[in-house]
Amino acid sequence: MKRLPAFAAALAMLPGAACAQTAPETVTSQGNPILADGRSYTTDPAPLVDGETLYILTGRDEAAPEVNDFIMPEWQLLATKDPASRKWEHIPGFIHPEDVFAWAEPTRAYAGQIVKGADGCFYFYAPVIERNSDAKDKFAIGVAVAESVRGPWRDAHPAGPIISQKLPVANGIQNIDPTVLLDDDGRVYIYWGTFGQLRGMELERDMITPKGGERRIEGLTGFFEAPWIFKRQGVYYLLYAGNKAGPDSDCTPAVYHACQAWGTATSPLGPWTYRGVALRPVSSTTSHAGIVEFKGKWYIAYHTADAVGGGHFRRSVAIDRLEWDDSVSPASIRPVVPTRVPQPVPVPTRNIAGAASAASSNLVPVQYWIAALNDGKVRENPLPPEMWGTWNGNNPKQPWVEYRWDKPVTIDGARIQFFADQPAGSGNGVAPPAAWHLEYWDKGWKPVRGASGSGTAPGALQAVRFAPVTTRCLRAVFDASGSGPYAGVGVQEWEVLAPQPRVPAAAPGVAAAACGKD
């Protein structure tokens, strides 16, 4: 039988070292996300294999729909013998920070990882808030230990965290998102960081004590946060949330979103080489993933906003197969195509915007995302990528957005929901436009006839009706607020209405050609 280290075994004798877990439940998932009904949101997955079981450690999101903040009081556990069976054991209330680390504040159970040590014990690396710290940022990384993945867990270093803004040496970063590698030779390495700051360090073989100093990890293009370290066929791989934003980026067009990028090295602490993107941006702005081999197959666990009631702060874990291209050296991760739980049959609607490709008069600033115009989503408290916008400090007087269909469509109405952080009439920030109108293409741009409506108040869909027209392109033209300088214009959603409901067409795979040569 494996034994806890002596100091941890002694701790196990102390009363109240951990609280009872919430009773597990057996879940038969219908697809991704694993828990899709919105009863419990899971996030920041960290997969682990022990024997015949695949475990996924997750956080728990509890933010209200209108709250843009990480409300994360605990870690949860998912377990399966076979991901293809879709049968999972779900253990909510698996670990609470304050129940394991006496020096930690409650809540803020951010992304951690469980690793099996060479001694057969399990080590949990957890970013928590350090109580009574006078550091500028109080996030710190503690380590707990247990004989089983399922616990009970005890603080392996009761003196406090092993990494903080003061330990093992002073740093000025936010110390979260730890990931740990137990190498083939028994040496142990830990990596952590966020906001573009990635650190690495060797630990002693006790899995706890820092050995040597921190290193800045370079070479991983666009690193933002969420590192995940693993080894395959003698090559070290590091998966991470990348934020190399721009219209031509292989990662993400918007700074608030992230892809899962990856790099390789021939030694644990580098040098690292950027290799590409494993997973494009998902429905949540944050992207956090882990890769693991289980029974000869490779899997990637990640989170999305796809559960019922999901959002950027109400995320849920998904899992998909990961494939390798071994014809190249080092072996390449093939881009992952996310799968989803079967979706309901689309309800007929007059809104045909989803079948169009979008364009605009401006080069969209990287905080906005033009794809949000017709994604069919209106958030209670949107983040910038959930809208198209013009704000860049030098805003145009009369910007426009345009839909292009592959074939002519007949339409007689439209609805726009504006976003604003400044009042009407303002020449600063993002304000409701002073006015807007629609134009359609017919051997030139022409105003729609008999238009009525065109309200500008933000927070609700503003409708306009007009005489039916048949066209392949439609523009919404805005008169920006202000008299120079002008406020930016923000649109959260733009619907275009056909006279009769129809089953929505799929989003175009390739942008339709611009009008002008018709």
ABEGO torsion letter per residue (X at the ends): XBBBBAAAAAAAABBGABBBBBBBBBBBBAEOBABAAGABBBBGBBBBBBEABBBBBBBBBABBAABBBBBBABBBBBBBABAAAGBBBBBBGABBAAAABAABBBEGBBBBBBBBBAAGBBBBBBBBBBBGBABABABBBBBBBBABAAOBBBBABAAEBABBAAOABBBABBBBGBBBBBBAAGBBBBBBEBGGBBBBBBBBAAGABBBEBBBBBBGBBGBABGBBBBBBGGBBBBBBBBABBEAABAABABAABBBBBBBBBABAAOBBBBAEBABBBBABABBBBBBBBBGGBBBBBBBBAABBGBBAABBBBBBBBBBBBAABOBBBBBBBBBBBBBBBBBBBBABAAAABBBBBABBBBAABBAAAAAAGBBBABBBAAABBBABAGBBBABBBBBBBBABBBBBABBBBBBBBABBBGBABEBBBBABBBBBBBBGEBBBBBGBBEGBABBGBBBBBBBBBBBBABBBBBBBBBEAOBBBBBBBABBBBBBABBBBBBBBBABBBBBBGAX
